[in-house]
């Protein structure tokens, strides 16, 4: 009985109270450290707020996809994938695989259609593949290359693309773009009205402003000529704003293993007024040997390339038409050249949004003639 009385003594009660307060304090401290895991970061959450329709992908099926991220870290970006067939395809393109987070943690880009869509929050230095059979895993603590991801099926409501807008130019049928694209690293809007031919048969591409947004122009050749010589006679482009780029290139949506057979001519200063205003390029552009830059003079110029297996020879000459001898620049790429296949020819006038000097006025270029010789 004496022992039982001692257990209920005031000293014992005070000790028990102090022990209880210590346990409570440790519990609060552990919750603050995410279960006593010192240094463990909160895993971010990727959410969708707008999902496109489900459908098999294609070059001319585009919709916007949107979402937000909770708990994103500094310098993290999104990589969006759409699943078509057995593969996940990076969106909106292999040339522009990253989608930036806005200050309010929201994100938005356009995507080709797929049966499923995935958004990966990736850490700095991540190098996304153009296509993957399986998406990368996320480590439980979010410290791997991929910090978080979300996957959802496309909406069941079918997407009906707008009717193609055709243009007849230089004896060929072309299609005018009317869907957004990521030319220039950020979304550019397009309107078929910004690509047309005049009474002389010359093709006009222009950039105009509508409701505070720049609207661009692009045409795509409906056939794939393959190997041979390509000639483009373009009127004076020397007065284009530094943020304007005219791209004349080939592109094959399905040829991922050959960098989409992407090669061509780019006329523009990429936002730097003092830079040279033209280049020949094969992909990937970040290989120094894949780009040849030079200064194109004012006046009408004929731009060309001769495409053969394992070799492509570019040239620029003053005046109009094939066979012009007044050469401005020439360059031959003999390594890393894709083989001709299912590519189309694109002519695109667009805004380079990363320019340190934003576009101040619209632009227009005139292509007098396109000629192909086998």
Protein Blocks (a to p, Z undefined) as FASTA:
>chain_A
ZZmmmmmgmklmmmmmmmmmmmmmmmmmmmmngooighiacddddddfbdcdeddddfkl
ccddddddehiaehiacdddddehjbccddfbfklmbccddfkopacddddddfbdcddd
ddehiacdfbdfbdcdddfklpamblbdcdddddfbdcdddddddddeehiacdddfbdc
fehhiacdddfklgccdfkopacdddddeehiacddddddfbdebgaddddddddfklgc
fkbccddddddfklmmnooopacddddeehpakbcfbdcddddfklmklpccddddedjd
dddddddehiacddddehedehiabdfbdcddfehiacddjbccdddddddfkbcbdcfb
dcddddfbdcddZZ
